[in-house]
């Protein structure tokens, strides 16, 4: 919760800049990379209650999801522990 509040400045800035350049506050899409999650929640925060904004989370695939050298932990991960919290490895 604390991280999402701090990182929400990202989506707040998106709204300000979009309004300044287009006259609109809501984008059609909000796209964010996922990994630790703080960038994604910051990007999505102010759009979570707006169904008209499509939220897209992307992750790096490394050498591909069908290899042992992938970075796609969401697509190919398994439950585990990292940095003291449950996550996907």
N, C-alpha and C positions, 0 to 999 in steps of 0.2 A: 504494500500500500504506500509506504513512504517513497519507494523508488518511483512508482507511477506518478505520484504527486510532483516530485522533483523533476522528473523527465518530461512531464506534461508541457513544459515550455516549448518542446519541439512542435507539438500539434497546435499550440497557441500561436507560434510563429508562422506556421503554415497558414492558419486562418488569416492572420494579419497581412501576410504577403499576398495571398490569393485575393483578398478584398482590395488591396491597393492596386494590383495589376489587372484584375478582371471584374471587380465589383461584386464578386461572390465570396462567401465565407466557407462554403462547403465544396470540397473537391468531389469529383466522380469516384475517384479511387485514392486510397492512401496505401502506399507500398513501403514496407520496411523489411530490413534484414533481421533475421532472428539468430540468436546465438545465446547470449546471456539473458536477453529479453528486455533490457532497459531501453534500447533504441526503439524496439517495436511498440512497447506500451506507451512510450513517449509520443510516438507518431500517431498511434491510434486513439489515445486518451480522450480527446475532445470530440471524437467522431463515433464513439461506442454506442451512443443512443440515437444515432442517425442512420436508419436502415438504408437510406438512399446512397450512403457512402460505402463503397465496397472496400473492405479491408483485405489486403493481400500480404501474407507473410512469406518471405523467401529465405532459402538457406543455401549456402555454398555446397556444391556436390563433390568438391575435391577432384579426385580422378574418376568420379562416377559412382552412382549408387549401387552398381553391381560389382564393385571392386572392394578390396580390403583397405583401400586408401581413400575412403570417402569422408567428407566432413558433414554429411547430411544426417545429423544425429536425430532429427525428428522423424525422418522417413525410415531410417534404418536402425535407430537406437533401441536400447533396452533399458528398463528401469535400473537405476544405480544410485550411488552417492558421490557427489562431487562438491567440494567446498562446504561440506556439512549439511547439504540439503538434498532432498530427493530430486533427481533430474533424469535425463536420458543420456546414456553414454554410447 
